[in-house]
């Protein structure tokens, strides 16, 4: 994993985590945005 990839993965994770903390819908069930952000994070880790 390159430094750029690691940085992108970390940024994607922080965005995903921040969304799930702030989103009222995520407190009961994952919303569509959280699902997309989670997929983006998993892709960035590859």
Backbone as CSV, one residue per row, in Angstrom:
resi,resn,N_x,N_y,N_z,CA_x,CA_y,CA_z,C_x,C_y,C_z
1,UNK,0.860,-1.183,0.000,0.000,0.000,0.000,0.900,1.238,0.000
2,UNK,0.647,2.140,-0.892,1.441,3.362,-0.973,0.963,4.378,0.048
3,UNK,1.770,5.400,0.249,1.407,6.453,1.195,0.129,7.152,0.757
4,UNK,0.014,7.407,-0.556,-1.195,8.067,-1.067,-2.425,7.206,-0.814
5,UNK,-2.305,5.911,-1.035,-3.430,5.006,-0.797,-3.782,4.976,0.680
6,UNK,-2.777,4.930,1.537,-3.021,4.919,2.974,-3.712,6.207,3.410
7,UNK,-3.270,7.330,2.862,-3.884,8.618,3.194,-5.328,8.659,2.712
8,UNK,-5.579,8.182,1.504,-6.946,8.164,0.969,-7.836,7.248,1.795
9,UNK,-7.312,6.106,2.200,-8.101,5.176,3.007,-8.424,5.786,4.361
10,UNK,-7.466,6.467,4.952,-7.699,7.101,6.251,-8.731,8.224,6.141
11,UNK,-8.622,9.017,5.085,-9.583,10.105,4.868,-10.984,9.548,4.640
12,UNK,-11.079,8.495,3.839,-12.385,7.881,3.571,-12.994,7.332,4.860
13,UNK,-12.155,6.729,5.712,-12.650,6.190,6.977,-13.161,7.309,7.885
14,UNK,-12.420,8.402,7.952,-12.835,9.526,8.807,-14.156,10.135,8.324
15,UNK,-14.327,10.235,7.010,-15.581,10.760,6.460,-16.731,9.833,6.812
16,UNK,-16.529,8.540,6.638,-17.556,7.542,6.953,-17.908,7.578,8.436
17,UNK,-16.891,7.589,9.284,-17.121,7.622,10.725,-17.839,8.906,11.142
18,UNK,-17.412,10.038,10.601,-18.054,11.313,10.919,-19.517,11.322,10.518
19,UNK,-19.815,10.737,9.380,-21.210,10.687,8.937,-22.052,9.849,9.894
20,UNK,-21.553,8.679,10.259,-22.350,7.796,11.106,-22.578,8.388,12.497
21,UNK,-21.657,9.232,12.944,-21.835,9.892,14.246,-22.895,10.989,14.162
22,UNK,-22.919,11.727,13.061,-23.809,12.875,12.927,-25.185,12.549,12.367
23,UNK,-25.312,11.449,11.671,-26.559,11.124,10.987,-27.560,10.463,11.940
24,UNK,-28.725,11.041,12.063,-29.755,10.488,12.947,-30.247,9.131,12.447
25,UNK,-30.341,8.963,11.144,-30.806,7.687,10.581,-29.819,6.565,10.875
26,UNK,-28.540,6.884,10.911,-27.522,5.858,11.172,-27.573,5.333,12.605
27,UNK,-28.194,6.065,13.480,-28.291,5.608,14.868,-29.269,4.442,15.006
28,UNK,-30.179,4.307,14.052,-31.137,3.208,14.112,-30.807,2.123,13.098
29,UNK,-30.425,2.531,11.900,-30.051,1.593,10.842,-29.163,2.337,9.852
30,UNK,-28.211,1.676,9.231,-27.337,2.385,8.282,-28.135,2.993,7.121
31,UNK,-27.876,4.236,6.835,-28.564,4.899,5.725,-27.796,4.650,4.424
32,UNK,-28.381,5.047,3.324,-27.790,4.822,2.007,-26.425,5.516,1.903
33,UNK,-26.321,6.713,2.437,-25.057,7.444,2.381,-23.974,6.693,3.131
34,UNK,-24.292,6.157,4.291,-23.311,5.400,5.066,-22.863,4.151,4.317
35,UNK,-23.777,3.514,3.639,-23.411,2.335,2.856,-22.446,2.705,1.728
36,UNK,-22.715,3.801,1.053,-21.831,4.256,-0.025,-20.459,4.642,0.511
37,UNK,-20.437,5.361,1.636,-19.163,5.767,2.223,-18.361,4.559,2.691
38,UNK,-19.051,3.561,3.220,-18.378,2.334,3.636,-17.758,1.610,2.459
39,UNK,-18.462,1.571,1.349,-17.922,0.945,0.136,-16.706,1.720,-0.377
40,UNK,-16.793,3.035,-0.339,-15.671,3.869,-0.797,-14.441,3.636,0.079
41,UNK,-14.653,3.488,1.382,-13.547,3.224,2.294,-12.902,1.874,1.995
42,UNK,-13.727,0.855,1.784,-13.189,-0.474,1.482,-12.420,-0.476,0.170
43,UNK,-12.912,0.274,-0.816,-12.209,0.378,-2.096,-10.876,1.106,-1.934
44,UNK,-10.863,2.150,-1.111,-9.639,2.924,-0.902,-8.571,2.105,-0.187
45,UNK,-8.980,1.147,0.619,-8.012,0.307,1.327,-7.307,-0.653,0.380
46,UNK,-7.889,-0.972,-0.727,-7.284,-1.939,-1.668,-6.123,-1.378,-2.411
